[in-house]
Amino acid sequence: MKAKVYVTLKSGVLDPQGKAIQHSVELLGYGGIADIRQGKYFEIALDSTLDQDKAREAATRMAREVLSNPVIEDYRVEIES
Amino acid sequence: MKFGVIVFPGSNCDHDAYHVISKHVGQPVDFIWHRDTDLSAYDAIIIPGGFSYGDYLRAGALARFSPVMNSVKEFAARGGFVLGICNGFQILCEAGLLPGALIRNRDLHFICDYINVRVETTETPFTNQLQAGSVLRIPIAHAEGNYVCDDATLEALKREDRIVFRYCTGAGETTSESNPNGSRDNIAGICNPERNVLGLMPHPERACEDLLGSADGSGVFSSLAATLAAHVSTY
């Protein structure tokens, strides 16, 4: 059982790293980019005895309490069996 | 009065804070390892600058889970004085003892430089010996000092006079150019509603002797010492 957690900056929170990446990508000649936002991705291997709901509950709690800062970030949890 | 300086793995301004308390404030001070939990001997706790846990995940995010932080929360709830400097400010925000968050500097660089901050309020235990509106020249050294908060939080900070320091020009004007990291409303330091917890990005402990380039930071520690002297005598 694996949990995938995506942590992204809330819209409206400045992402200077994303801006710098966008600038570099544009220098390479890629056009048509409106915005690049950088985020974080976590893979969490969970105890295989957990059922889907318990796994989602555990991963969501980790995402909310540790992996993200609710002041500036949102998170999304996916469970893969 | 007794001071404690918390030491996390990766703290690196702990000795500076210790030096200022023992040499300039002239009071007893201990280092407190982050696994210790008994703060009953202390009147004021300093959470120093540095890179606790290597700034992994987010600056200050992992230090929040160190055993000592539960004790710091209880200590603050009992009215104990807590001063968080730089990484200490980041930890206090992550721990929910102060509102908002500190994100990557607007221009991405790690900035190590002298800046100016204006004393916005003297109604705190940390600034009561300073002049309101006075300008302090103090160093900063951070990559994540860009203070962000939502509109409601900013309004509350203003309404309750909890913005303690703002970045400014040498003449005391809060301009965009004098804001080194993009902080909202030029905020360099804030306190909690009860006013016993202060977090700031600049390093007053590095600016307590002319030999080091500035003694402007000493007012923060003399204010805290004066507060504690008055406090202790009323026990």
Interface residues (C-beta under 8 A of the other chain):
Chain A: V13 L14 D15 P16 Q17 A20 V66 L67 N69 V71 I72
Chain B: L57 R58 A61 F65 C93 E94 P99 G100 A101 I103 R104 N105 R106 D107 L108 N146 V148 C149 D150 G182
